[in-house]
Amino acid sequence: MTTATGAPGASRTLGAAAALAATPGRRRGLGKLLLLAVFAAVLVPLALTRWPGTVWPEALTVDLSGPLGGASDWIIDNRDSHPLFLYFLGHVSNAVVLSVRAVYLLLLAMGWAGVTAAAGLIAWRVAGGRLALTTAGSVALCGVLGMWVPTMQTLALMVVAVAASVVAGALLGLAAGLSDRLHRALRPVLDTMQVLPAFAYLLPVVLIFGIGVPAAVLATVVYAAPPMARLTALGLRGADPGVMEAVTSLGATPWQRLLTARLPLARKQLLLGLNQTIMMALSMAVIASVIGAGGLGDRVYQALASVDVGAALAAGLPIVLLAVVLDRTTAAAGSGLDRPSGTPSAVAGVAAVAARFRTGWRGWAVAAGAAALVALAGRLLDRLDWPTGWTLAIAGPVNTAVDWMTAHLYSGVPVVGGTADWAGRFTTWVLDPLRGGLQGLPWWALLLIVAALALLIGTWRTALTAVLALAAIGVLGVWKPSLDTLSQVLAAVAVTLVIGFATGIAAARSARFEALLRPVLDVFQTLPQFVYLIPVVALFGVGRAPAVAAAVVYALPAVVRITTQGLRQVDPAALESARSLGATGGQQLRQVQLPLAGPALRLALNQGVVLVLAVVIIGGLVGGGALGYDVVFGLAQGDLATGLVAGAAIVCLGLMLDRVTQPTERRGGERKGA
């Protein structure tokens, strides 16, 4: 009886407390909105007098096709004669080609046995026997699937791109970590680079380097270097002040302090940066198949273009295996820093000897020697290529299964309808009205809505940046395609948040459910964006709905993780106070946990928007249309003007969405790099 009668009183008490806590913020938000309304009352009539109508005014657009076409023609005409290309960019391109070719030839010279043994031994050196067996089996499975040569091509591209990304990112992070001025200057640049979809990086490098491996590698470097730079700066700036003061008191020079204190203290952040760089480089190396990177990504791209789901899956599985193995290996290297250096005395005999030889320089010597012996044996036996008799063709059975799904699940399922029916209804009931509503709104109303949303969680500078980014889309002359893309993003974000928040709340309230969910989220967060297109094409065909479905699946793990973490980090004292007042579990969730976890939920929203945009753009490959189609069309047809304008609009759209959903209290070091 006490709990039952106390629950309404607890609800009123908690609600009043929450309202009082939120009053200052609400007053500031209302003040900003009132000032915005005053500006709108003055500026909107003036704008309508000069530019009547609801569509973006033609007088405010700039046709860039001529200048961009002229720039493209100039680059093509002068690529073989201008000093900039002859003495700088040409050497960069040649160095990239030679590096990738050298790594690829080395991998082929090692043979399948040598590469498999080397991968397993590196994993053994870093993380132990279990991961070594998993790594060796995963690499061998790439050959079993008949994708050994494309896997080696992708791996060669990855090695060069990751090496260049780590060097460039570490140097930028070093500069930002040691200089406050450079840190302030680099932070907005890195923020912007990390919210841009991967497709936005392809066209500029294609314009300079043309279609091929150099453009693919350099686009990958530009895309993958920011997390390394950010985490390096975070690690250096977060060094323990007590340790640094002690080192300084001993008379160490700045270089000695860096080498003996800052870098060792930042090892965990550096390895996390390496992990994020590798995962982003793999994702970009696969996407870069659109501009001639070759390898596994090219096989997936060609299969998707012909809607051959079996061939796409045969090439997509090795990508998944590489992603999981690389993620686990680098994550194990970082977690190994938390283990004590000394092993317990209980470890004796053979186990102690194995542990001693696995760690330190002995471990690397054993791994290198064993890999060299296996590679030499394979070369002497002339067994370098993967045996053709050891391959398993899965494309045929997969296509048979897809045909069965098309016949039985795609349409005509009693009561619930088929997947094609779901896609059609989602398009008709959600995507079409949302697109029509956005495109039917007056252009000035959209600008005001964006400004109001940015002001509610940010500052006037945030609102100005968001409004200018949206206005730039109109100036570029792609207002309607951008709103089409925005409608897909909003629909995907809404579905992602509903499923993600519900799943995150369930995981936060049940440790068992979270434990069951964790490995699933781990796998989904390591998969490159390209891979998500394969199952949705098999289930839903092509169109805007499959692009939205792929975006939801890609963004869901991040939203679930951030929501769960935010709810679990709520102050236990606040929950205990609510329970002492007789609040029920639902009241605790609604009036204590969710309000106190507000920053984490807003971060989940921001990350969901950024990740959804990345895949919605790639959805242009499977009929998503809008800006993604323009980018793909520009790349495929060599129409760089169309592609670059669409790419610039994607940049502006990503910047606007990030500013509208980014809480003011967030800092650059808290952003996730993936």
For each residue, the residues with C-beta under 8 A, 3 or more apart:
1: 4 5
2: 5 6 582
3: 6 7 582 584
4: 1 7
5: 1 2 8 9 582
6: 2 3 9 10 581 582
7: 3 4 10 11 582 583 584 587
8: 5 11 12
9: 5 6 12 13 581 582
10: 6 7 13 14 578 581 582 583 587
11: 7 8 14 15 583 587 591
12: 8 9 15 16
13: 9 10 16 17 581
14: 10 11 17 18 578 581 583 587 591 592
15: 11 12 18 19 591
16: 12 13 19 20
17: 13 14 20 21
18: 14 15 21 22 591 595
19: 15 16 22 23
20: 16 17 23
21: 17 18 595
22: 18 19 25 26 595
23: 19 20 26 27
24: 27 28
25: 22 28 29
26: 22 23 29 30
27: 23 24 30 31
28: 24 25 31 32
29: 25 26 32 33 455 456
30: 26 27 33 34
31: 27 28 34 35
32: 28 29 35 36 455 456 460
33: 29 30 36 37 452 455 456
34: 30 31 37 38
35: 31 32 38 39
36: 32 33 39 40 448 451 452 455 463
37: 33 34 40 41
38: 34 35 41 42
39: 35 36 42 43
40: 36 37 43 44 448
41: 37 38 44 45
42: 38 39 45 46
43: 39 40 46 47
44: 40 41 47 48 444 448
45: 41 42 48 49
46: 42 43 49 50
47: 43 44 50 51 444
48: 44 45 51 52 444
49: 45 46 52
50: 46 47
51: 47 48 57 59 60
52: 48 49
53: 57
54: 440 441 442 443
55: 443 479
56: 60 61 443 474 479
57: 51 53 60 61 443 474
58: 61
59: 51
60: 51 56 57 474 475
61: 56 57 58 474 475 476 477
62: 475 476 477
63: 66 477
64: 67 68 476 477 641 644 645
65: 68 69 641 642 645
66: 63 69 70
67: 64 70 71
68: 64 65 71 72 640 641 644 645
69: 65 66 72 73 640 641
70: 66 67 73 74
71: 67 68 74 75 207
72: 68 69 75 76 207 640 641
73: 69 70 76 77
74: 70 71 77 78
75: 71 72 78 79 207 208
76: 72 73 79
77: 73 74
78: 74 75 81 82 85
79: 75 76 82 85 210
80: 85 86
81: 78 85 86
82: 78 79 85 86
83: 86 87 88
84: 87 88 89
85: 78 79 80 81 82 88 89 90
86: 80 81 82 83 90
87: 83 84 90 91
88: 83 84 85 91 92
89: 84 85 92 93 208 209
90: 85 86 87 93 94
91: 87 88 94 95
92: 88 89 95 96 214 218
93: 89 90 96 97 209 214
94: 90 91 97 98
95: 91 92 98 99
96: 92 93 99 100 160 213 214 217 218
97: 93 94 100 101 212 213 214
98: 94 95 101 102
99: 95 96 102 103 160
100: 96 97 103 104 156 157 160 213 217
101: 97 98 104 105 156
102: 98 99 105 106
103: 99 100 106 107 155 156 159 160
104: 100 101 107 108 152 153 156
105: 101 102 108 109
106: 102 103 109 110
107: 103 104 110 115 152 155 156
108: 104 105 111 152 384
109: 105 106 375 379 384
110: 106 107 114 115 118 371 375 378 384
111: 108 114 115 375 378 379 383 384 385
112: 115 116 140 143 148 378 383 384 385 386
113: 116 117 374 375 377 378 383
114: 110 111 117 118 371 372 374 375 376 378 379
115: 107 110 111 112 118 119 139 152 375
116: 112 113 119 120 136 139 140
117: 113 114 120 121 136 370 371 374 375
118: 110 114 115 121 122 367 371 374 375
119: 115 116 122 123 135 136 139 325
120: 116 117 123 124 132 133 135 136 139
121: 117 118 124 125 132 366 367 368 370 371
122: 118 119 125 126 135 329 367
123: 119 120 126 127 131 132 134 135 136 325 328 329 332
124: 120 121 127 128 129 131 132 358 367
125: 121 122 358 363 364 366 367
126: 122 123 131 329 332 333 336
127: 123 124 130 131 132 328 329 332 333 336
128: 124 131 132 332 358
129: 124 132 133
130: 127 133 134
131: 123 124 126 127 128 134 135 328 329 332
132: 120 121 123 124 127 128 129 135 136
133: 120 129 130 136 137
134: 123 130 131 137 138 325 328
135: 119 120 122 123 131 132 138 139 325 328 329
136: 116 117 119 120 123 132 133 139 140
137: 133 134 140 141
138: 134 135 141 142 321 322 324 325
139: 115 116 119 120 135 136 142 143 151 321 325
140: 112 116 136 137 143 144
141: 137 138 144 145 317 318 321
142: 138 139 145 147 148 151 318 321 322
143: 112 139 140 146 147 148 151 386 390 391
144: 140 141 390 391 392
145: 141 142 314 317 318 391 392 394
146: 143 314 391 392 393
147: 142 143 150 151 296 299 314 315 318
148: 112 142 143 151 152 385 386
149: 152 153
150: 147 153 154 294 295 296 298 299 315 318
151: 139 142 143 147 148 154 155 295 296 318 322
152: 104 107 108 115 148 149 155 156
153: 104 149 150 156 157 294 295 296
154: 150 151 157 158 282 285 286 293 294 295 296 297 318 319 322
155: 103 107 151 152 158 159 322
156: 100 101 103 104 107 152 153 159 160
157: 100 153 154 160 161 213 216 217 220 285 288 293 294 295
158: 154 155 161 162 278 281 282 285 322
159: 103 155 156 162 163
160: 96 99 100 103 156 157 163 164 217
161: 157 158 164 165 217 220 221 224 281 284 285
162: 158 159 165 166 224 277 278 281
163: 159 160 166 167
164: 160 161 167 168 217 221 225
165: 161 162 168 169 220 221 224 225 228 277 281
166: 162 163 169 170 228 273 274 277
167: 163 164 170 171
168: 164 165 171 172 221 225 228 229
169: 165 166 172 173 224 225 226 227 228 229 232 273 277
170: 166 167 173 174 228 229 232 270 273
171: 167 168 174 175
172: 168 169 175 176 186 225 229 232 233
173: 169 170 176 177 228 229 230 231 232 233 235 236 273
174: 170 171 177 178 232 233 236
175: 171 172 178 179 182 186
176: 172 173 179 182 183 186 187 229 232 233
177: 173 174 183 232 233 234 235 236 237 262 266
178: 174 175 182 236 258
179: 175 176 182 183
180: 183 184
181: 184 185
182: 175 176 178 179 185 186
183: 176 177 179 180 186 187 233 237
184: 180 181 187
185: 181 182 188 189
186: 172 175 176 182 183 189 190 229 233
187: 176 183 184 190 191 668
188: 185 191 192
189: 185 186 192 193
190: 186 187 193 194 226 229 230 668
191: 187 188 194 195 658 668 671
192: 188 189 195 196 655
193: 189 190 196 222 223 226
194: 190 191 226 227 230 610 671 673
195: 191 192 610 654 655 657 658
196: 192 193 200 201 650 651 654 655
197: 200 613 614 617 618 650 654
198: 201 202 223 283 284 287 529 614 617 618
199: 202 287 617 618 620 628 631 647 650
200: 196 197 203 617 647 650 651 654
201: 196 198 204 205 219 222 223 284
202: 198 199 205 206 215 219 287 288 290 291 631 635 647
203: 200 206 207 631 634 635 640 643 644 647
204: 201 207 208 644 647
205: 201 202 208 209 214 215 218 219 222 291
206: 202 203 209 210 211 215 291 635 640 643
207: 71 72 75 203 204 640 644
208: 75 89 204 205 215
209: 89 93 205 206 212 214 215 218
210: 79 206 214 215
211: 206 215 291 292
212: 97 209 215 216 291 292
213: 96 97 100 157 216 217 292 293 294
214: 92 93 96 97 205 209 210 217 218
215: 202 205 206 208 209 210 211 212 218 219 288 291 292
216: 157 212 213 219 220 285 288 289 291 292 293
217: 96 100 157 160 161 164 213 214 220 221 288 293
218: 92 96 205 209 214 215 221 222
219: 201 202 205 215 216 222 223 284 288 291
220: 157 161 165 216 217 223 224 281 284 285 288
221: 161 164 165 168 217 218 224 225 281
222: 193 201 205 218 219 225
223: 193 198 201 219 220 226 280 281 284
224: 161 162 165 169 220 221 227 228 277 278 280 281 284
225: 164 165 168 169 172 221 222 228 229 277
226: 169 190 193 194 223 229 230 673
227: 169 194 224 230 231 273 276 277 280 673 674
228: 165 166 168 169 170 173 224 225 231 232 273 274 276 277
229: 168 169 170 172 173 176 186 190 225 226 232 233 273
230: 173 190 194 226 227 233 234 273 668 669 671 673
231: 173 227 228 234 235 269 270 272 273 276 673
232: 169 170 172 173 174 176 177 228 229 235 236 266 269 270 273
233: 172 173 174 176 177 183 186 229 230 236 237 669
234: 177 230 231 237 238 269 669
235: 173 177 231 232 238 239 265 266 267 268 269 270 273
236: 173 174 177 178 232 233 239 262 263 266
237: 177 183 233 234 669
238: 234 235 266 269 669
239: 235 236 243 244 261 262 265 266
240: 243 244 265
241: 244 245
242: 245 246
243: 239 240 246 247 261 265
244: 239 240 241 247 248 257 261 262
245: 241 242 248 249
246: 242 243 249 250
247: 243 244 250 252 256 257 260 261
248: 244 245 251 252 257
249: 245 246
250: 246 247
251: 248
252: 247 248 256 257 260 261
253: 256 257
254: 257 258
255: 258 259
256: 247 252 253 259 260
257: 244 247 248 252 253 254 260 261 262
258: 178 254 255 261 262 263
259: 255 256 262 263
260: 247 252 256 257 263 264
261: 239 243 244 247 252 257 258 264 265
262: 177 236 239 244 257 258 259 265 266
263: 236 258 259 260 266 267 270
264: 260 261 267
265: 235 239 240 243 261 262
266: 177 232 235 236 238 239 262 263 269 270
267: 235 263 264 270 271 337
268: 235 271 272 334 337 338
269: 231 232 234 235 238 266 272 273
270: 170 231 232 235 263 266 267 273 274
271: 267 268 274 275 330 333 334 337
272: 231 268 269 275 276 334
273: 166 169 170 173 227 228 229 230 231 232 235 269 270 276 277 673
274: 166 228 270 271 277 278 330 333
275: 271 272 278 279 327 330 331 334
276: 227 228 231 272 273 279 280 673 674
277: 162 165 166 169 224 225 227 228 273 274 280 281 673
278: 158 162 224 274 275 281 282 326 327 330
279: 275 276 282 283 323 326 327 526 674
280: 223 224 227 276 277 283 284 673 674
281: 158 161 162 165 220 221 223 224 277 278 284 285
282: 154 158 278 279 285 286 319 322 323 326 528
283: 198 279 280 286 287 528 529 530
284: 161 198 201 219 220 223 224 280 281 287 288
285: 154 157 158 161 216 220 281 282 288 293 295 297
286: 154 282 283 289 296 297 300 319 528 529 530 531
287: 198 199 202 283 284 290 297 528 529 530 618
288: 157 202 215 216 217 219 220 284 285 291 292 293 297
289: 216 286 292 293 294 295 296 297 298 300 301 530
290: 202 287 293 301 621 632 635 636
291: 202 205 206 211 212 215 216 219 288 635
292: 211 212 213 215 216 288 289 298
293: 154 157 213 216 217 285 288 289 290 297 298
294: 150 153 154 157 213 289 297 298
295: 150 151 153 154 157 285 289 298 299
296: 147 150 151 153 154 286 289 299 300 315 316 318 319
297: 154 285 286 287 288 289 293 294 300 301 315 319 530
298: 150 289 292 293 294 295 301 302
299: 147 150 295 296 302 303 311 312 314 315
300: 286 289 296 297 303 304 312 315 316 319 530 531 534
301: 289 290 297 298 304 305 530 621
302: 298 299 305 306 311
303: 299 300 306 308 309 310 311 312 315
304: 300 301 307 308 312 533 534 537 621 622
305: 301 302 621
306: 302 303 311
307: 304 537 542
308: 303 304 311 312 395 399
309: 303 312 313 398 399 402 534 537 538
310: 303 313 314 394 395 396 397 398 399 402
311: 299 302 303 306 308 314 315 395
312: 299 300 303 304 308 309 315 316 533 534 537
313: 309 310 316 317 394 395 398 534
314: 145 146 147 299 310 311 317 393 394 395 398
315: 147 150 296 297 299 300 303 311 312 318 319
316: 296 300 312 313 319 320 530 531 534
317: 141 145 313 314 320 321
318: 141 142 145 147 150 151 154 296 315 321 322
319: 154 282 286 296 297 300 315 316 322 323 527 528 530 531
320: 316 317 323 324 526 527 531
321: 138 139 141 142 317 318 324 325
322: 138 142 151 154 155 158 282 318 319 325 326
323: 279 282 319 320 326 327 526 527 528
324: 138 320 321 327 328 523 526
325: 119 123 134 135 138 139 321 322 328 329
326: 278 279 282 322 323 329 330
327: 275 278 279 323 324 330 331 522 526
328: 123 127 131 134 135 324 325 331 332
329: 122 123 126 127 131 135 325 326 332 333
330: 271 274 275 278 326 327 333 334
331: 275 327 328 334 335
332: 123 126 127 128 131 328 329 335 336
333: 126 127 271 274 329 330 336 337
334: 268 271 272 275 330 331 337
335: 331 332 338 339
336: 126 127 332 333 339
337: 267 268 271 333 334
338: 268 335
339: 335 336
340:
341:
342:
343: 347 352 355
344: 347
345: 348
346:
347: 343 344 351 352 355
348: 345 351 352
349: 352 353
350: 353 354
351: 347 348 354 355
352: 343 347 348 349 355 356
353: 349 350 356 357
354: 350 351 357 358
355: 343 347 351 352 358 359
356: 352 353 359 360 362
357: 353 354 362 363 366
358: 124 125 128 354 355 362 363 366
359: 355 356 362 363
360: 356 363 364
361: 364 365
362: 356 357 358 359 365 366
363: 125 357 358 359 360 366 367
364: 125 360 361 367 368
365: 361 362 368 369
366: 121 125 357 358 362 363 369 370
367: 118 121 122 124 125 363 364 370 371
368: 121 364 365 371 372
369: 365 366 372 373
370: 117 121 366 367 373 374
371: 110 114 117 118 121 367 368 374 375
372: 114 368 369 375 376
373: 369 370 376 377
374: 113 114 117 118 370 371 377 378
375: 109 110 111 113 114 115 117 118 371 372 378 379
376: 114 372 373 379 380
377: 113 373 374 380 381
378: 110 111 112 113 114 374 375 381 383 384
379: 109 111 114 375 376 382 384
380: 376 377
381: 377 378
382: 379
383: 111 112 113 378 387
384: 108 109 110 111 112 378 379
385: 111 112 148
386: 112 143 148 390 391
387: 383 390 391
388: 391
389:
390: 143 144 386 387
391: 143 144 145 146 386 387 388
392: 144 145 146
393: 146 314 396
394: 145 310 313 314 397 398
395: 308 310 311 313 314 398 399
396: 310 393 399 400
397: 310 394 400 401
398: 309 310 313 314 394 395 401 402
399: 308 309 310 395 396 402 403
400: 396 397 403 404
401: 397 398 404 405
402: 309 310 398 399 405 406 538
403: 399 400 406 407
404: 400 401 407 408
405: 401 402 408 409 410 419 538 539
406: 402 403 409 410
407: 403 404 410
408: 404 405 412 413
409: 405 406 413 418 419 539
410: 405 406 407 418 419 420 539 541
411: 417 418 419 420 421
412: 408 418
413: 408 409 416 417 418 421
414:
415:
416: 413
417: 411 413 421 422 425
418: 409 410 411 412 413 421 422
419: 405 409 410 411 422 423 539 540
420: 410 411 423 424 540 541
421: 411 413 417 418 424 425
422: 417 418 419 425 426 540 545
423: 419 420 426 427 540 541 543 545 546 549
424: 420 421 427 428 545
425: 417 421 422 428 429
426: 422 423 429 430 431 491 545 548
427: 423 424 430 431 432 543 544 545
428: 424 425 431 432
429: 425 426 432 433
430: 426 427 433 434 491
431: 426 427 428 434 435 487 488 491 544 545 548
432: 427 428 429 435 436
433: 429 430 436 437
434: 430 431 437 438 487 490 491
435: 431 432 438 439 483 484 487
436: 432 433 439 440
437: 433 434 440 441
438: 434 435 441 446 483 486 487
439: 435 436 480 483 484
440: 54 436 437
441: 54 437 438 445 446 449
442: 54 445 446
443: 54 55 56 57 446 447 474 479
444: 44 47 48 447 448
445: 441 442 448 449
446: 438 441 442 443 449 450 470
447: 443 444 450 451 467 470 471
448: 36 40 44 444 445 451 452
449: 441 445 446 452 453
450: 446 447 453 454 463 466 467 470 656 660
451: 36 447 448 454 455 463 466 467
452: 33 36 448 449 455 456
453: 449 450 456 457 466 660
454: 450 451 457 458 462 463 465 466 467 659 660
455: 29 32 33 36 451 452 458 459 460 462 463
456: 29 32 33 452 453
457: 453 454 462 602 660 661 662 663 664
458: 454 455 461 462 463 659 662 663 664
459: 455 462 463 664
460: 32 455 463 464
461: 458 464 465
462: 454 455 457 458 459 465 466 659 662 664
463: 36 450 451 454 455 458 459 460 466 467 659
464: 460 461 467 468
465: 454 461 462 468 469 655 659
466: 450 451 453 454 462 463 469 470 655 656 659 660
467: 447 450 451 454 463 464 470 471
468: 464 465 471 472
469: 465 466 472 473 652 653 655 656 659
470: 446 447 450 466 467 473 474 652 653 656
471: 447 467 468 474 475
472: 468 469 475 476 648 649 652
473: 469 470 476 478 479 482 649 652 653 656
474: 56 57 60 61 443 470 471 477 479
475: 60 61 62 471 472
476: 61 62 64 472 473 645 648 649 652
477: 61 62 63 64 474 645
478: 473 481 482 627 630 645 646 649
479: 55 56 443 473 474 482 483
480: 439 483 484
481: 478 484 485 625 626 627 630 646 649
482: 473 478 479 485 486 626 627 649 652 653
483: 435 438 439 479 480 486 487
484: 435 439 480 481 487 488 625 626 627
485: 481 482 488 489 613 616 617 626 627 628 650 653
486: 438 482 483 489 490 653
487: 431 434 435 438 483 484 490 491
488: 431 484 485 491 492 544 547 548 551 616 619 624 626
489: 485 486 492 493 551 609 612 613 616 653 657
490: 434 486 487 493 494
491: 426 430 431 434 487 488 494 495 548
492: 488 489 495 496 548 551 552 555 612 615 616
493: 489 490 496 497 555 605 608 609 612
494: 490 491 497 498
495: 491 492 498 499 548 552
496: 492 493 499 500 551 552 555 556 559 608 612
497: 493 494 500 501 559 604 605 608
498: 494 495 501 502
499: 495 496 502 503 552 556
500: 496 497 503 504 555 556 559 560 563 604 608
501: 497 498 504 505 559 563 601 604
502: 498 499 505 506
503: 499 500 506 507 517 556 560 563
504: 500 501 507 508 559 560 561 562 563 564 567 604
505: 501 502 508 509 563 567 589
506: 502 503 509 510 513
507: 503 504 510 513 514 517 560 563 564
508: 504 505 514 563 564 567 568 593
509: 505 506 513 567 585 589
510: 506 507 513 514
511: 514 515
512: 515 516
513: 506 507 509 510 516 517
514: 507 508 510 511 517 518 564
515: 511 512 518
516: 512 513 519 520
517: 503 507 513 514 520 521 560
518: 514 515 521 522
519: 516 522 523
520: 516 517 523 524
521: 517 518 524 525 557 560 561
522: 327 518 519 525 526
523: 324 519 520 526 527
524: 520 521 527 553 554 556 557
525: 521 522 557 558 561 674
526: 279 320 323 324 327 522 523
527: 319 320 323 523 524 531 532 554
528: 282 283 286 287 319 323 531
529: 198 283 286 287 532 554 614 615 618
530: 283 286 287 289 297 300 301 316 319 533 618
531: 286 300 316 319 320 527 528 534
532: 527 529 535 536 550 551 553 554 615
533: 304 312 530 536 537 546 550 618 619 621 622
534: 300 304 309 312 313 316 531 537 538
535: 532 538 539
536: 532 533 539 540 546 547 549 550 553 622
537: 304 307 309 312 533 534 540 541 542 546 622
538: 309 402 405 534 535
539: 405 409 410 419 535 536 546 549
540: 419 420 422 423 536 537 543 545 546 549
541: 410 420 423 537 546 623
542: 307 537 546 622 623
543: 423 427 540 546 547 622 623 624
544: 427 431 488 547 548 619 623 624 625
545: 422 423 424 426 427 431 540 548 549
546: 423 533 536 537 539 540 541 542 543 549 550 619 622 623 624
547: 488 536 543 544 550 551 615 616 618 619 620 622 623 624 628
548: 426 431 488 491 492 495 544 545 551 552 616 619
549: 423 536 539 540 545 546 552 553
550: 532 533 536 546 547 553 554 615 618 619 622
551: 488 489 492 496 532 547 548 554 555 611 612 613 614 615 616 619
552: 492 495 496 499 548 549 555 556 612
553: 524 532 536 549 550 556
554: 524 527 529 532 550 551 611 612 614 615
555: 492 493 496 500 551 552 558 559 607 608 611 612 615
556: 496 499 500 503 524 552 553 559 560
557: 521 524 525 560 561
558: 525 555 561 562 604 607 608 611 672 674
559: 496 497 500 501 504 555 556 562 563 604 605 607 608
560: 500 503 504 507 517 521 556 557 563 564
561: 504 521 525 557 558 564 565
562: 504 558 559 565 566 600 601 603 604 607
563: 500 501 503 504 505 507 508 559 560 566 567 597 600 601 604
564: 504 507 508 514 560 561 567 568
565: 561 562 568 569 600
566: 562 563 569 570 597 599 600 601 603 604
567: 504 505 508 509 563 564 570 593 594 597 600
568: 508 564 565
569: 565 566 597 600
570: 566 567 574 575 592 593 596 597
571: 574 575 596
572: 575 576
573: 576 577
574: 570 571 577 578 592 596
575: 570 571 572 578 579 588 592 593
576: 572 573 579 580
577: 573 574 580 581
578: 10 14 574 575 581 583 587 588 591 592
579: 575 576 582 583 588
580: 576 577
581: 6 9 10 13 14 577 578
582: 2 3 5 6 7 9 10 579
583: 7 10 11 14 578 579 587 588 591 592
584: 3 7 587 588
585: 509 588 589
586: 589 590
587: 7 10 11 14 578 583 584 590 591 592
588: 575 578 579 583 584 585 591 592 593
589: 505 509 585 586 592 593 594
590: 586 587 593 594
591: 11 14 15 18 578 583 587 588 594 595
592: 14 570 574 575 578 583 587 588 589 595 596
593: 508 567 570 575 588 589 590 596 597
594: 567 589 590 591 597 598 601
595: 18 21 22 591 592 598
596: 570 571 574 592 593
597: 563 566 567 569 570 593 594 600 601
598: 594 595 601 602
599: 566 602 603 663 665 666
600: 562 563 565 566 567 569 597 603 604
601: 501 562 563 566 594 597 598 604 605
602: 457 598 599 605 606 661 663
603: 562 566 599 600 606 607 663 666 670
604: 497 500 501 504 558 559 562 563 566 600 601 607 608
605: 493 497 559 601 602 608 609 661
606: 602 603 609 610 658 661 662 663 666
607: 555 558 559 562 603 604 610 611 672
608: 493 496 497 500 555 558 559 604 605 611 612
609: 489 493 605 606 612 613 657 658 661
610: 194 195 606 607 613 614 654 657 658
611: 551 554 555 558 607 608 614 615
612: 489 492 493 496 551 552 554 555 608 609 615 616
613: 197 485 489 551 609 610 616 617 650 653 654 657
614: 197 198 529 551 554 610 611 617 618
615: 492 529 532 547 550 551 554 555 611 612 618 619
616: 485 488 489 492 547 548 551 612 613 619 624 628
617: 197 198 199 200 485 613 614 620 624 627 628 631 650
618: 197 198 199 287 529 530 533 547 550 614 615 621 624 628
619: 488 533 544 546 547 548 550 551 615 616 622 623 624 628
620: 199 547 617 623 624 625 626 627 628 629 630 631 632
621: 290 301 304 305 533 618 624 628 632
622: 304 533 536 537 542 543 546 547 550 619
623: 541 542 543 544 546 547 619 620
624: 488 543 544 546 547 616 617 618 619 620 621 628 629
625: 481 484 544 620 628 629
626: 481 482 484 485 488 620 629 630
627: 478 481 482 484 485 617 620 630 631 646 649 650 653
628: 199 485 547 616 617 618 619 620 621 624 625 631 632
629: 620 624 625 626 632 633
630: 478 481 620 626 627 633 634 642 643 645 646
631: 199 202 203 617 620 627 628 634 635 643 646 647 650
632: 290 620 621 628 629 635 636
633: 629 630 636 637 639 642 643
634: 203 630 631 637 638 639 640 641 642 643 644 646 647
635: 202 203 206 290 291 631 632 643
636: 290 632 633
637: 633 634
638: 634
639: 633 634 642 643
640: 68 69 72 203 206 207 634 643 644
641: 64 65 68 69 72 634 644 645
642: 65 630 633 634 639 645 646
643: 203 206 630 631 633 634 635 639 640 646 647
644: 64 68 203 204 207 634 640 641 647 648
645: 64 65 68 476 477 478 630 641 642 648 649
646: 478 481 627 630 631 634 642 643 649 650
647: 199 200 202 203 204 631 634 643 644 650 651
648: 472 476 644 645 651 652
649: 472 473 476 478 481 482 627 645 646 652 653
650: 196 197 199 200 485 613 617 627 631 646 647 653 654
651: 196 200 647 648 654 655
652: 469 470 472 473 476 482 648 649 655 656
653: 469 470 473 482 485 486 489 613 627 649 650 656 657
654: 195 196 197 200 610 613 650 651 657 658
655: 192 195 196 465 466 469 651 652 658 659
656: 450 466 469 470 473 652 653 659 660
657: 195 489 609 610 613 653 654 660 661
658: 191 195 606 609 610 654 655 661 662
659: 454 458 462 463 465 466 469 655 656 662
660: 450 453 454 457 466 656 657
661: 457 602 605 606 609 657 658
662: 457 458 462 606 658 659 666
663: 457 458 599 602 603 606 666
664: 457 458 459 462
665: 599
666: 599 603 606 662 663 670 671
667: 670
668: 187 190 191 230 671
669: 230 233 234 237 238
670: 603 666 667
671: 191 194 230 666 668
672: 558 607
673: 194 226 227 230 231 273 276 277 280
674: 227 276 279 280 525 558
